[in-house]
Amino acid sequence: MLRARGAARALLRLAGAGAGVQSDGGVPPLARAAFARGFLDFGKVAASSPSFLHFSDAAVGYMCSKDEMSRGYFADISEIRKNAGKIATASKVIIPEVDAVKFPDLAVESSQGGALHLPLVAPAPQEDGGKVGDGVIPDASLVCLSFRASSQKMAESWSSRFLDAFGADKKIHVYEVSFVDSWLLSSSPVRRAVLKLMRKSDNPQRHVVYAFGDNYDFRKKLQIINLLTGYIYLVDCEGRIRWQGFGSATEEELSSLMASTSILLDGK
């Protein structure tokens, strides 16, 4: 733990050299933020390289499919340039319950030290008609997935407008999930040191969380291949995906998302 913290502090001092170190020896907030983003980007770009995947497969047993290996990082870039991140068409209307699929289970952690599993779902009723537990389950959750730092702005284009529209309703939550698939950054205690550097949210309805480690099985369930765009899901209280979008938000897509969310909140 001490070695991990020492290494992190040393890298922070280097990051702060260009921005000016404070008189007390600390690192300016701007340099700290730049270090955090650059450090994760390095791990994520390395993890997306076919040669890195081959190395990590031999070293730590990282598994990935042959189609992903052959596809490569530059194929993702080419696809993004062609369609500006819109790898598929967003939902026009809410997905009916009978057609909705479950959002895969995903373990995430926050920079405040909390851990939870997405999606949050309503507990099963007890025999006496009550409910197990006393946690508040949101009627609608907007789950925004970013596999690379370049897509975080895409996710925010949805989450910020969503909170503007429904922020007064306590039964909605937003989860902005960033994936850290580097085996080095995912290892403990490096993971704990990294979490301390990450961005936080002051809004109790907006949760900035991180998923560490191999995410191939999770992506396979959602048929996610391109890692450079954002993936947006509206999830109901039963953990079902009722709407989905990609890339950066457009006004037409936001209108469709808002209408679908209103239906969930109205209980229709």
ABEGO torsion letter per residue (X at the ends): XAAAAAAAAAAAAAAAAAAEBBAAGBBBAAAAAAAAAAAAAAAAAAAABAAAAAAAAAAAGBBBBAAAAAAEAAAAAAAAAAAGGBABBBBABBBBAAABBBBBBBBBBBAAGBBBBOBBBBBBBBAAGBBBEABBBBABBBBBBBABAAAAAAAAAAAAAAAAAAAABAABBBBBBBBBABAAAABOAAAAAAAAABBBBABAABBBBBBBEBAAAAAAAAGBABAABBBBBBBBAAGBBABBBBEBBBAAAAAAAAAAAAAAAAGX
